[in-house]
Amino acid sequence: MFKLVNFSDLQGKILLSIDQREDVLEFTCATSEKYKMFHIQECCEDIHLEDVIGDLQSLIGHEILLAEEITNSFEKGTNCFTWTFYKIATLKNYVTLKWEGSSNGYYSERVDFVQIN
């Protein structure tokens, strides 16, 4: 089971591990909490992790001081496009996750961030 949470919930946490498998990221915190970032596929949309800017492993063992989501969308014809940037910062390093989404306008282009029970 999981529940949808805000990406900013990572702020103040210390990460023990970050596992990446294609378009899925799993975050394990020192407080035993686990989070998963991915997209729940519906039908006519494509959402994927376009780029990781920085070294995710450099965040391990340091308190997350910034966990911010920034989204920008536009429509072109009958198609919708969304870019979502997730910024994570510690005193040691800064990482940006760039997600790209597109759809016919009827489906979500949102990245799902959930807490795993």
C-alpha positions, 0 to 999 in steps of 0.5 A: 500500500502507498499514499500520495504525499508531497515531494517536500516531505523529504525536507529534513530527512536523511537518506540512507539510499536512493535506488533508480530503475529506469523511470522509478526512484526509491528513497529510504530515509534514516527514519525508516520511511520509504518513498517512491517516485514514478508515474502510474500509467493510464492510457495515452500519456508518456511520462519519463525521467528525462535527466538526472543533473548531479550525483544522487548518491552524494545526497546519502547521509546528509540532511535534505535542506531543500525538496522542491517541485517546479512544473511548467506546462504548455499546449500545442494543438491537441497535445499537452506537454509538462516538464517537472523539475525536482530539486534536492539539496544538502549542505554537500550537494544539489541534484535536479531530477527532470521529468518530461510528460506528454499526453492528448490533454485528457490524461495526467502528466504528473509524476507520482510521489508516494510514501510506501507502507 
